[in-house]
Amino acid sequence: MSLPQDLEKGILAEEEHEQEHEQEHEIGTKTESTAYQSDNSRNPSPKNDGSANASIADRDSNLEAVKTMDEGHIDDLERQKTTTESIKVGPSSHRAHPNSDSNDKTSTNSKSSSGSRLARIAHRSHTPRAKLPPRPIPVSNLANGIVGWESQTDPEMPLNFPETKKWMLTGLLASITFISPLASSMFAPGVTFADKEFHNSSLILSSFTVSIFVLGYVVGPLILAPLSEMYGRRYVLTGGNIIFCVWQIGCALAPSLSTLIGFRFMAGLGGSGCLTIGAGMIADLFHADRRGLATSLFSLGPLFGPVIGPIAGGFVAQRIGWRWVFWILFIAGTIITIGIECLNVETNPRLLIKRKVARLSKELNRSDLRSVYDPSNSAHHSNASVLANAMIRPLKMLIFSPIVFILSLYMAVVYGLLYLLFTTITTVFTDKYHWAPELGGLAYIGLGFGFFLGLVVVARISDVTVVRMTKANNGIFEPEMRLPACIFFACFIPISFFWYGWSIQAGVHWIVPIIGLIPFGFGMMGIFIPIQTYVIDSFPSFAASGIAALTVSRSLFGAFLPLAGPAMYAKLGYGWGNSVLGFIALALIPAPMIIYKFGGRVRKRFPVKL
């Protein structure tokens, strides 16, 4: 990427002041904590009009920050200089240091050519691994009737939970997000046995029996994600898990193929809860410089589950019957659900403060108290209207946010291609290479190994890259800093299709097409994690709805695109059939590049009222 000439001239001067900026970061962090603690008195007594006005200004600043976050403008909140000028929450904190001409100039360059600048920053940033200063949280001001957090270090705030507690909750999420996607593909090797029992000869109906589970992922997020933002993560997550487990019993006892399809849909609806609510919990628990690693762990399930499912399902269906696939899913899901309910805690900060308002209103006998997250001029709405607005929030993101739409479309196509592979790999290796049905699932090992390699690389570079780029960017965090890796990984998807397809067409040794699936798994992991983290960073208050928007679109493709697989391969063969998919993946590589270069400007030009 080309480098603007004015930025080239300022690089040397910027590097000379690097130590000075680091000192300002440390001073800003310490001063920030002191400043907020001074505002945290439960019964402040203003001595003059000046101090009263200051309290009101602090209140308005807090509310402006929350309002800005609600509208999806997280860049206006998190793009703060980590200097002594960026202590307060609010629009004033977004400006560069008033005495630094070079900072003003750099800020201007960032707006005019963000892509080139971020690329240069990533190239020249060699600072040691460090953490970004934490984003300030809104605190209480009872003199003005505002209930927030007690201080910047309030232990009740999920962002301040002990690290062990955060990772325990993330581990619980990872466990259930493994079981749910596992169920999406574990039945695939057992379809042939179910077809024989129910006398089905339709290949499309057989494929739909597998992919209908993913169609439940389309409906579920539109219901469960908004509910978690209104009524909390914990109980909605548990409710979704229970729905998932109960309908596994129905699948195991299904008397017909049509009944099995209906029960699979209901199980998918409940199983979608962990995929979307989990993203909201990660936004609740982790600052921006830790979300990449947390999202990597959280993403293990959605990617590894569908790969391991056919391997295990093949042996289960062959040895003890296809119905036992669902009994095993029921047992495993129930055990994990009980564990989550026993160990999980509420992490939604809005709900926690809402409960605090109710408690303090009763204790202090004050009816004027309200949450710091509620705008002062907001009208009262009925629960029905609030719920209706929450239900359409993911769709509003898809329709009115160009960045969410483009990334959702790109992710949906790649995800659809993944599930197309899932529904054809077993057939390819049992028919073409004459593998036994229980061994057909072993062909997914190539994908799994690619996922593992991608996970290791993404987990290692994601947060480190963001910290380095933010520091080199004068302490200004850009959500687009998540996407450079995505561009690199996207190039591996088309390579895999050409390799896999033509090696099968040529009839070479079976290990060659399995190795050809490794680049797909590697690239898929590098696309999936950065895009999810980008959406979480861009909409932290409504991360569950943001991920729901991604889940809805990709699940539609995952449910219906595989239906075209058998007919396409029958007409074009494995070589040209997979080449068509490879050309599609190749054409979509510019999608993350476009968001990386223009995403910041697009988010400002097309704000979403949430």
N, C-alpha and C positions, 0 to 999 in steps of 0.2 A: 504494500500500500504506500502511496506517496505521502511525504511528510511536508506539511505547510512550512514555508520559508521562515515565517516569523517565529514558529515554534522551534525550528532548527537553531535559530540565533539565540533563543532563550534557554536552550538546554544546558549549556555550560554554566550560565548564571544560576540556573535552578539547582544544578548539582552542587554548586559552591555553598548554597544555603540549605543543603539537606539536613545538616546537623542542627541548624537553627530551627527548622521545622519540627524535627524530632523533639527538641526541648519544648517547643510550643505545645506539641501533642501531650506531653506529660503534664505540663502546667495546666492545660485545658481540662484534662481528665480530673486532676485533683481539685481544681477550682469548681468544676461542675458539681462534684459531690458536695462541696461546702455550700455552694449557692442553693442547691435544692434542699439541703437539710435546714437551712435558715427559713425556708418557706413552710416547714412542716409542723409548725406549732398548732396544737388543736384549738387554742383560744387566743389568737393574736390580738394585741391591743395597739392599734395604730396611734402614733403620737401626734401625727399631723396629717394634713391633706395629702402631702407628698407621698408619705408611706402608704396611705390608703389607695392612692392612685396606682402606686407600684404594685400593690396586691392585686388590684383589678387588672392591671396590665399583665401580670403573671397568669392570672386566671384566663384572660382572653388568649394569651399565648398558648396555654395548654389546650384550650378548646380549639384553637386554630390548627394546632398540630393534629388533634384527633380528627377534625373535619377533613383536613388534607389527606390523612391516611384513609379515611372512609371512601374518598372519591378516587382512590387508586393512585394518587400522586405520591407514592412513597419516595420517588426521587426528590421531591421538594422537602421531605423530612430527613432523609438519610444522607443527602448530599450536603453534609455540613463540614466545614473546616474544623479540623481537630486542633483548634487554637483557642486562646482565651476569649475570642470573639464569638465562639459557637456554643456557649454554655446554655443559653435559653432555647426553649423549644418554640419554634414559630418562624414565620417568614423571614424575619430579620436575621436569623442565624444562617440563612442559606447564602448570604453574600460573602464574598472574599474579604480578606483583611483590608480595611480601608486605607492603610498606609502602604500597601504593597501593589505597585503598578504591575509588576511581573505577574502577580496572581490574577489581577483583573484581565491582563492580556491573555493569560493561559485559559481563564474561564471563557473568554470570548472565542478562543480557538476551539475549546471543547464543544461549543454550540455549533460552530460552523463546519467542523470536520471531526466529529467524535470518533468515527471509525479509524481514520488515520492516526489520530492521537492515541487512542487506546492500543492500537497495534504497536506504536512506537514505545509506549509505556511498558507493554508486556515484554518487548525485546530488550529494553535497557534497564529493567528493574532487577537488581541482583541483591536486594537487601535481605537480611536474615528473616526467618519466619517469625512473625509477631502477631499480636491481636489488635484489632481495631478498637478504639475507645467505644464503650457501650453507648447506644443511643439513649438519651434521657427519657425517663418515663414520667407521666403526669402524676403529680402528688396532690394531697388533700389541701384544701383551704376552707376550713369550716366557717371562718368569718364570713365568707361569701356563699356558704351553703354548698360547697363542692366537696365531694368525697372521692378521693383517689387513693394512691398508695402512700404509706407513711413516710417513706424516704426512697432514695435511689437504691438502697440495699435492703428494702423490705423483703423479708424471707417468704412472705405470702405470694409475692409476685413470681409467676412461673419462670421468668427469665433469670431470677435469682435463686432458683432451686439448686441444691448441691449437684455437682457433676454426676455423682453416682446415681442420684435419683433421676436425673435427666436421661442418662443412658439406659437405666433400667426400664423407664417408660418407652424409650425408643426401641429397646429390645423386645418388649411386649408387642409393640406395633408390628415390628418386623416378623414376629412369629405368626400372627394372624394374617398379615398380608402375604405370607408364604402359603398358608393353607387355602385361602380363597382362590388365588390364581392357579394353584395346584389342581383344584377341582375343575377348572375350566378345560384342562386337557387330559387329566388322568383317565377319563372315560374313553378317550380316542381309540386306544387299542381294543377296547371292549365292544366297540360299535358293531363289528362283524358278528360277534356272538349274540348281541341283542337283535340284530337284523334276522338272524336265523330263527331266534325264538319267536319274534313277532312277524315273521314271513315278509320282510321288507326287501324290495329289490331296487329301490330308488337311491342312486348315489347322492342326489341333492338332499333328500330327506336324511340320509345318514350323516352328511356333513352338517346339516342344520341341527341335528341332535347334539353335536359337539359345540357349535358356535352359538346356539341359543343362550347358553350360559352368559356369554359376553354381552348379549343384548340386554340382559338384566343390569349390566353395568351402565347402560344408557339411561334407564329410568331411575335406578336407585340413587345416584348422586344428586339428581334434581330434587329429591325429597330429603335425603339424609344429611347432605352437606349444609343446606340452609337451617335445618333443625338444630344441627350442632352449634351453629353460630347464634341461635336464639336461646336454646335451652341447655347448652353445654355439650362438651365432647363425650364425657364419660358414659352417660346413660344412653345416648343415641348410638354410640359405638357398641355398647353391650346389646342393645336392642337389635341392631343389624346383625351382629354375630349370632344371636339366638335364632333369627329368621333363617340365616344361612344353615345352621345346624338342623333345625326342625325339618326343613324341606329335603335334606339328605335322606331322611327316613322315607319321605314320600317317593323319592327316586328309587330307593332300594326296593320298595314294595310296588312299584308301578306295574299295572296290569296290561298296559299297551304302550306303543311307541308315542302316540300323541299325548298320553298322560305323562310320560317321561319327559317329553319336550316342555310341557307346561310346568312341571315341578322343577326342571332345570332352570327355567327362567326365573322362578320365584327364589330359588337358591342364589342365583346370580344377583338378584336385586338386593338381598340381604348382605351378600358377600362384598358388594361394592362399598359398603360403609367404611370399612377400614382403609380403603384406598384413598378416599377423599378426606375423611376426618383425620387420618394420620398426618396429612399435609398441614392441616390447621394446627395440630398439636406441635409439629416441628416449628412452625412459625411462632407459637406461644412460648416454646422452651428455649430456642436458640437465637443468638444474635447472628447477624449476617455472616460473620467470619467463621461460624461453626456449622452453618446450615448445609454446606456442601457435603461434609462428612456424614451428618445425620441423614440427609436425603439419600446418600449412597447406601447406608445401612437399611433405610426404609424401602429402598428400591430393589433390594435383594429378592423379595417375594414376588413382585409382579413380573420379574424377568426370569428368575430361576425356577419358580413354581411351575410355569407351563412347560419348562424343559424337563424337569424331574418327573412331572406327572405321567407322561407316556411311558417312561422307563419303568416306574413302579406299577402303573396300570396294566402294562403288558403281562407282567408276571402274575399279578393278582387275577386278572380276567382269565388267563390260561389255566391257572392252578386251582383256584377256588370259586371261580364264577364272576361274571361282570357285576352282579348285584353287590358283591362284597367291596367293590370300589367305593360305593356310597356308604356302606357301613363303616369302613375305615375312615372316610372323611368325616362322618358323624362323630366317631369316637375321638379322633384327633381334635376336631373343631370344638367339641364340648369341653375337653380338658383345658384347652388354651383359653376358651371363653371364661371358664371358672377362674383360672389363674389371673386373667386380666381384670375381672370384676373385683377380685380380692386385693389386688395390688395397685390398681389404677387410681388416679386422683383427677379432679377437675383442673383443667389448664386454661380454659377460656377466660382471659382477663376481664372481659366485659361482664360476664356472668358473675365472676368473683366479686367485682366492685358492686354489681347490682345487689348481691346478697349483703354486702357490707353496708350499703345504703339502707336496706331494710332493717338491719340490726341496729345501726346507729340512730335511725329515726325513732325506733322504739326506746332505746336506752336514753337518748337525750331529749325525747319528747319534742322532736322537731319535724315538722311536715315539709319544710322548705328544702331539705337535703336532696341532692340529685347526683348522679354519677358524673365523673369528669369526662366520660365518653359520650354523654348526652349533650347535644348543643343546647345553649340557653334559650334559643328562640324556636326550638322544635315543638311542633304541635303534637298533641296527644293522639295516638292512633290506636285503633282496636287491635287486639291480638290477631284477628283474622286478616286485617290489612297488612300488618307487619309480616305475618307468615306468607301472605301472597307475594309481597315484595321480595322476601327472602327466596321464595321458590323460583322466581324468574331471574334472580341475580346471575346465576351461571349463564343463562341464555343472553342476558344483557351484555355480559363480558364477551361472549362469542360474537354477537352482532355488532356492538358499538366500539369494541376495542380492536383496531386492526392488528396489533401485535399478538393478541390472544388468538385471533382468527387465523392468521398466517401460521403461527407455530402449532396451533391445534390441527390445522389441515395437514401440515407436514408430518407431525407426529402420528396423525390418524392413518396416513398412507403407509408409513413405515410399520406401524402396528398391524395394519391389515395384511401387509406382506408377511409379517411374522406369523400370523395365524393361518395364512394360506399355506405356508411351509408346514405348520403343525398338522394340517389336515391331509397333507400329501406325502410327508416323509415316510411314514409307516408303510403306506401303499407302495412307494417306490422301492423300498428295500425288501419288502416281502415278495413283490412281483418281479422286480428286475434282478434282484440278487438272491431271491429264494430263501430269505431268512424266515425262521420260525416266528409265529406271531408274538410270542413272549420276548423274543430278541429284537423285535422291530423298534421298540423304544430306545434301544441302545444307540440308534443312529442319531439321537438328539445330543449325544455327548459332545459333538463338535460345537454345537450352539452353546452348550453349558460352559465349555472351556473358554469360548470367546467372551461370554458374559463375565466369567471370573477375571480374565485378563483386563477387560474394560473396567470392571469395578475397581481393581487394584490401581489402575492408572488414574481414573477419575477421582477416587477418594484421596489420592496422594496430591494431585495438582489443583483440585477445585478451590478449596479455601485458601491455600497458599498463594495461588495466582491472584485471587481477589484481594488479599491483604497487600500483596506487593504492588498491584496495579493501583489500589486506592492510595497507598502511601506515596507512590510516584506521581499520583494525580492530585497532590497537595491535600490529601485527606478527604477527597470527595469520592464517595462510593457511587458507582453506576451499576444498576442491575445488569446492564449489557455486558459487564465484565465476566459474566458466567458463560458467554456464548462463543468465545474464540475456540475453545476445545471442541464445541459442538460442530463447528465448521470442519475441523480436522477429522473427526470421527465419521462424519457423514460420507466421506469419500470411500469408506470401506464397504458400505452397503452394496453399491452396484458391482464392485469387484467380486463379492461373494456370489451374486446371482449368476454372473457369467461363468465363474469357476465351477460352481455346483451344477448348473444346467448342462454345460457342454461335456463335463466329465461323465455324467450319467448317460448322455446321448452317445458318447463314444464307447460306453461299456467298459471303462477301465476298472481297476481294482476298487473295491468298495471304500477303502480308506481315503481315496482321493476326494470324492464328493463330501465325505464327513469333514475332512480338513477344510474343504471349501466353505463350510458353514461357519468356521471360526471367525473370519472377518465380519460376517453379519452380526454375530453375537457381540464382538468387540465394538463395532460401530453403533449397534443398538443401545448398548449401555452408555456410550459417550454422547448419545443424543437424548436419551430418556432422562438421565439425571440432570444435566445442565438446564434443560427446558423446564423441568419441574421446579428446580431451585430458582430459576429466573422468575417464574410466575409467583412463587412464594415471596421472593424479595420485592416484587412489584406490588403485590396486594397482601401484605402481612395480616391485616385485620380480617380479610375475607379470603385467606389462603385456601380454605376448604372449598369455597365456591369457585375459586380460580382453577384448582385442580379438578373440580367437578366438570368445568367447561372442557378441560383437556380430556377427561375420562369419557364424557359423553360422545365427543366426536370420534375419538380413536376406537371406542367400543362399537360404534355403528359400522365402521370399516372392518373391525375385527369380526363382527357377526356376519356380514354379508359378502365381503370380498372373497372369503374362502369358498363360497358357493360356486364361484366362477372357475375355480381351480381344475376340477376334473374335465370339464368341457374344453378349457383352454389347452391343457396338456394333450388331450386326445386329438385336437385339431393341429396344434403347432409342434407337438413333441416337446421333450424336456429341454432341448437346446434352445430353440427359438422362444418357447414359452417363458423360460426363465430370463432370456435376453430382453423380452418385452418388459418384464418387471425391473430388470437392471437399468434399462433406459429411463423408466419412470423415476427410479431412485436417483439416477444421474441428473435428471432435469430439475429435481427438487433440492439439490445441494445449495443453490443460492438463497433459499428461504432463511436459514439462520444467519447467513451473511448480511442479508438486507436488514434484519432486525438488529444485528450487531452494529451496523453502521448508522441506521436512521431511527432506531427504537426510541432513544431519548426524546428526539424532536416529535415523533409520532405520539408518544404518551402525553406530551404537553398540549399538542394540537387537538387530540381527541380524548379528552378526559371522560371517564365513565362515572356517572352519578350512581353510586351504589347505596 
